[in-house]
Amino acid sequence: MCGIVGYTGPRQGVPLVLDGLKRLEYRGYDSAGIAVVDGGHVEVFKAPGRISVLEKELGSRMPAGHTALAHTRWATHGAPNTVNAHPHTDCGGTIALVHNGIIENAQVLRTALSKRGHVFRSATDTEVLAHLVEDLHANGTPLVDAVAGALRQVEGTYGIAVVSSREPDTIVAARRGSPLLVAIGAGENFVASDASAVLAHTRSVVYLDDGEIAVVRPGDYRILDLHTVEKEKAVTQVDWDLGTIERGGFAHFMLKEIMEQPESVQNTLRGRLLEEEGTVRLGGLNISDEELLRIQRIVITACGTSWHAALIGEYMMEELARIPTEVEYASEFRYRNPIVDERTLVIGISQSGETADTLAALREAKRRGARTLGLVNVVGSTIAREVDGGIYLHAGPEIGVASTKAFTSQIAALALLTLKMGRLRALSILQGREVVRALGRLPALVQRVLARAPEVERIAERLIRATNVLYLGRGYNFPVALEGALKLKEISYIHAEGYPAAEMKHGPIALIDDLMPVVFVAPKDTVYQKVVSNIEEVKARGGKVIAIVTEGDTGLAKLADHQIEIPETLDLLTPVLSVLPLQLLAYYIAVRRGCNVDQPRNLAKSVTVE
């Protein structure tokens, strides 16, 4: 979850890695630090808080050196303070190391190293790695061999980068369970946990796989396994540029990404709709129609916002494709004894393609013989490389920690897959054409909803002092209620809960009074009248109702304190539209409460640890 960037080449390293680190701050902002190899020794500078604090401490005394590492931390072991910030060093200050992940046997290793005379300064698991490398590097062993030997003693996950004053132009990087790449420049090279850190300099990257080590120097790089046997790796060209990860005049990345959704949904659909045949083209599935027809059961696994999209996918698959479908939290699925076999299709959904629990769940499913698909947004991500096939979202980089455009693209991708599966089974060509046409109209409808942002902003003004908010929906819009509540919690720190509307009577109704806002997702769908009854129950108890309704619906005008209209579409696509006002509502409330919208406390974008 932390951010890593390293540089080796002819230029001064510190300004380059600091600039790259700023593009990774969404991955962690508890503390930041740099290490630079200068004149045969390693200098380390670090500070608690955001990168701006580190820059302020550095001031005008920018350290010189052509090899540098930088790190921004999301704390796991040890409080977010200066001592626990990365980089970590060995006893003699020869080695500096940055790390993303968790070393599970850190305490055992720490005890053994302490007995051998090593002195620890921090409470982190990471510092153990620096001392392990020191143990092996002290006798003249090359840095890469010392790193490989240390990692063979480690249990857990890591993405690491290491420098040594004895090899001043070398960075050794390695990964197991945490993303890392080598970026190839002209006479200079980089390492990073995310391509966004290096796009100002190159688009040519080599993604490391688990159990691989990179030895990076200014003029060359080598990829090895943990036994230092050299390997060949393909170079990938990143297909987006620096402009896509800038705010582009918006106050926050989150608002930019909300407003990009007409384009991001269009990009997910582009080239995939076949109206005449009433189906879709999904070239990346790598599973034949005959194999898809043998699938008897689907399991969708995900975390957080992606899990809410998965719930919508479950409803779609069972209604249109008539395939039994279950949704599992990836963090629970991986530790159960799940019943999956060769007739089961397991779909993992992850914006980053690196979510540790989702990746582990997919690996477990593959081990048991299931076919696997990934719905991911990042080309070259670990999930994309390990599944049998999948669907790229093509939503573009999502920098805001609270996911928005990835969610709507996930729903669109699930609709594409559902249509494919349905047409192979019971869905008629006429029904298929109806869905294809509705999908084709979706981006324009998204634009219409976003044009109502000023209305949502005015409603947000009424809610900034709320301490609890209830979100209710039924059918396809129950997961939307969950997602709306999550967005509010994530960025405004207001307690919120999402429920199926009928479940309100089984407990949450006790909370409702004239101070309790209740958000109903109430479009005119097949369960509309049931939701109206639930609204009546809230109003009878003095609750304040904010309703998401279909354009032209006047039936709720007397019940709702505030209404936000969305266009009509097929029930299964309504969540793409109904979630938009909830994203905007959370955003405007958080801004007015003075919250850091793009970097909410205690959260990070890509969850690569358990």
Rosetta blueprint (number, residue, H / E / L):
1 M L
2 C L
3 G E
4 I E
5 V E
6 G E
7 Y E
8 T E
9 G L
10 P L
11 R L
12 Q L
13 G H
14 V H
15 P H
16 L H
17 V H
18 L H
19 D H
20 G H
21 L H
22 K H
23 R L
24 L L
25 E H
26 Y H
27 R H
28 G L
29 Y L
30 D L
31 S E
32 A E
33 G E
34 I E
35 A E
36 V E
37 V E
38 D E
39 G L
40 G L
41 H E
42 V E
43 E E
44 V E
45 F E
46 K E
47 A E
48 P E
49 G L
50 R L
51 I H
52 S H
53 V H
54 L H
55 E H
56 K H
57 E H
58 L H
59 G L
60 S L
61 R L
62 M L
63 P L
64 A L
65 G L
66 H L
67 T E
68 A E
69 L E
70 A E
71 H E
72 T E
73 R E
74 W L
75 A L
76 T L
77 H L
78 G L
79 A L
80 P L
81 N L
82 T L
83 V L
84 N L
85 A L
86 H L
87 P L
88 H E
89 T E
90 D L
91 C L
92 G L
93 G L
94 T L
95 I E
96 A E
97 L E
98 V E
99 H E
100 N E
101 G L
102 I L
103 I E
104 E L
105 N L
106 A H
107 Q H
108 V H
109 L H
110 R H
111 T H
112 A H
113 L H
114 S H
115 K H
116 R L
117 G L
118 H L
119 V L
120 F L
121 R L
122 S L
123 A L
124 T L
125 D L
126 T H
127 E H
128 V H
129 L H
130 A H
131 H H
132 L H
133 V H
134 E H
135 D H
136 L H
137 H H
138 A L
139 N L
140 G L
141 T L
142 P L
143 L H
144 V H
145 D H
146 A H
147 V H
148 A H
149 G H
150 A H
151 L H
152 R L
153 Q L
154 V L
155 E L
156 G E
157 T L
158 Y E
159 G E
160 I E
161 A E
162 V E
163 V E
164 S E
165 S L
166 R L
167 E E
168 P E
169 D E
170 T E
171 I E
172 V E
173 A E
174 A E
175 R E
176 R E
177 G E
178 S L
179 P L
180 L L
181 L E
182 V E
183 A E
184 I E
185 G L
186 A L
187 G L
188 E L
189 N E
190 F E
191 V E
192 A E
193 S L
194 D L
195 A H
196 S H
197 A H
198 V L
199 L L
200 A L
201 H L
202 T L
203 R L
204 S E
205 V E
206 V E
207 Y E
208 L L
209 D L
210 D L
211 G L
212 E E
213 I E
214 A E
215 V E
216 V E
217 R E
218 P L
219 G L
220 D E
221 Y E
222 R E
223 I E
224 L E
225 D E
226 L L
227 H L
228 T L
229 V L
230 E E
231 K E
232 E L
233 K L
234 A L
235 V L
236 T E
237 Q E
238 V L
239 D L
240 W L
241 D L
242 L H
243 G H
244 T H
245 I H
246 E L
247 R L
248 G L
249 G L
250 F L
251 A L
252 H L
253 F H
254 M H
255 L H
256 K H
257 E H
258 I H
259 M H
260 E L
261 Q H
262 P H
263 E H
264 S H
265 V H
266 Q H
267 N H
268 T H
269 L H
270 R L
271 G L
272 R L
273 L E
274 L E
275 E L
276 E L
277 E L
278 G L
279 T E
280 V E
281 R L
282 L L
283 G L
284 G L
285 L L
286 N L
287 I L
288 S L
289 D H
290 E H
291 E H
292 L H
293 L H
294 R L
295 I L
296 Q L
297 R E
298 I E
299 V E
300 I E
301 T E
302 A E
303 C L
304 G H
305 T H
306 S H
307 W H
308 H H
309 A H
310 A H
311 L H
312 I H
313 G H
314 E H
315 Y H
316 M H
317 M H
318 E H
319 E H
320 L H
321 A H
322 R L
323 I L
324 P L
325 T E
326 E E
327 V E
328 E E
329 Y E
330 A H
331 S H
332 E H
333 F H
334 R L
335 Y L
336 R L
337 N L
338 P L
339 I L
340 V L
341 D L
342 E L
343 R L
344 T E
345 L E
346 V E
347 I E
348 G E
349 I E
350 S E
351 Q L
352 S L
353 G L
354 E L
355 T L
356 A H
357 D H
358 T H
359 L H
360 A H
361 A H
362 L H
363 R H
364 E H
365 A H
366 K H
367 R H
368 R L
369 G L
370 A L
371 R E
372 T E
373 L E
374 G E
375 L E
376 V E
377 N L
378 V L
379 V L
380 G L
381 S L
382 T H
383 I H
384 A H
385 R H
386 E H
387 V L
388 D L
389 G E
390 G E
391 I E
392 Y E
393 L L
394 H L
395 A L
396 G L
397 P L
398 E L
399 I L
400 G L
401 V L
402 A L
403 S L
404 T L
405 K H
406 A H
407 F H
408 T H
409 S H
410 Q H
411 I H
412 A H
413 A H
414 L H
415 A H
416 L H
417 L H
418 T H
419 L H
420 K H
421 M H
422 G H
423 R H
424 L L
425 R L
426 A L
427 L L
428 S L
429 I H
430 L H
431 Q H
432 G H
433 R H
434 E H
435 V H
436 V H
437 R H
438 A H
439 L H
440 G H
441 R H
442 L H
443 P H
444 A H
445 L H
446 V H
447 Q H
448 R H
449 V H
450 L H
451 A L
452 R L
453 A H
454 P H
455 E H
456 V H
457 E H
458 R H
459 I H
460 A H
461 E H
462 R L
463 L L
464 I L
465 R L
466 A L
467 T L
468 N E
469 V E
470 L E
471 Y E
472 L E
473 G E
474 R L
475 G H
476 Y H
477 N H
478 F H
479 P H
480 V H
481 A H
482 L H
483 E H
484 G H
485 A H
486 L H
487 K H
488 L H
489 K H
490 E H
491 I H
492 S H
493 Y L
494 I L
495 H E
496 A E
497 E E
498 G E
499 Y E
500 P E
501 A H
502 A H
503 E H
504 M H
505 K H
506 H H
507 G L
508 P H
509 I H
510 A H
511 L H
512 I L
513 D L
514 D L
515 L L
516 M L
517 P E
518 V E
519 V E
520 F E
521 V E
522 A L
523 P L
524 K L
525 D L
526 T L
527 V L
528 Y H
529 Q H
530 K H
531 V H
532 V H
533 S H
534 N H
535 I H
536 E H
537 E H
538 V H
539 K H
540 A L
541 R L
542 G L
543 G L
544 K E
545 V E
546 I E
547 A E
548 I E
549 V E
550 T E
551 E L
552 G L
553 D L
554 T L
555 G L
556 L L
557 A L
558 K L
559 L L
560 A L
561 D L
562 H E
563 Q E
564 I E
565 E E
566 I E
567 P L
568 E L
569 T L
570 L L
571 D H
572 L H
573 L H
574 T H
575 P H
576 V H
577 L H
578 S H
579 V H
580 L H
581 P H
582 L H
583 Q H
584 L H
585 L H
586 A H
587 Y H
588 Y H
589 I H
590 A H
591 V H
592 R H
593 R L
594 G L
595 C L
596 N L
597 V L
598 D L
599 Q L
600 P L
601 R L
602 N L
603 L L
604 A L
605 K L
606 S L
607 V L
608 T L
609 V L
610 E L
